[in-house]
């Protein structure tokens, strides 16, 4: 079972990340990573505030769904 919190879903919706309930966690993380590369960096390749928020989202979902 996927563990994605309500606050995670708010960020997913905010950035219009295309996921659905049938996707596995790896595919969801790939979508978040793609969005992070699309809009998470400045022209000088420095991470911006969107990138930081998306990185935290990625880390949170990864951590909550890691296999023990």
N, C-alpha and C positions, 0 to 999 in steps of 0.2 A: 504494500500500500504506500502510495506517495504521501509524503508529509510536506505540505506547503501551507504556510500560515496565512491568515487573513491579511496581515500586513504585507506578506510576499505578493499575494494576489493584487493588492492595491498598486504595488510598484509595477507588476506585470501589466496591469491595465493602463497605468500612467504612460508607459513607454510603448504601448500597443504591441506587446510581444505575442506572437501568434502561437499559442499552445492550446491543447485540448486535453480532456481527461483520459484519452486513449493513448497519449504519448508516454513513453517511459522516461525516467529521470535523465538519462544521458541525452535524449533528444531535447528535453526541456532545457538542460544546461547548454546544449549547443545553440539553441535559439537565443538564450540570454547572452551568450558569448558573442554571437553574431551582432546583436544589437549594441553590445558594449563596443565592439570594433567599429560599428557604423557611426555611433554618435558620442562615444566616451572619451575622445581625445581631441586636443587642440591641434592647430596646424603644425606646431612645433613638436608634436607627439607626446606632449605632457597630458596626463590624465586630467579630465575636467570633473566638475561636480556630478554630472550625469554618469560618467564612468565610474566614479567612486561608489555611487548609489547602486549601479548595476553590478559592480564587483562584490559589494556586500550582499546583494541579493543572491548572486551565484554561490558565494561562500556559505550563506545561510542554508540554502536549499541543499547544497552538497553535503554539508555537515549533518543536517537533519535526516538525510537519506543514505548515509554511508552504511555499508554492510558491516556488521560486527563479526 
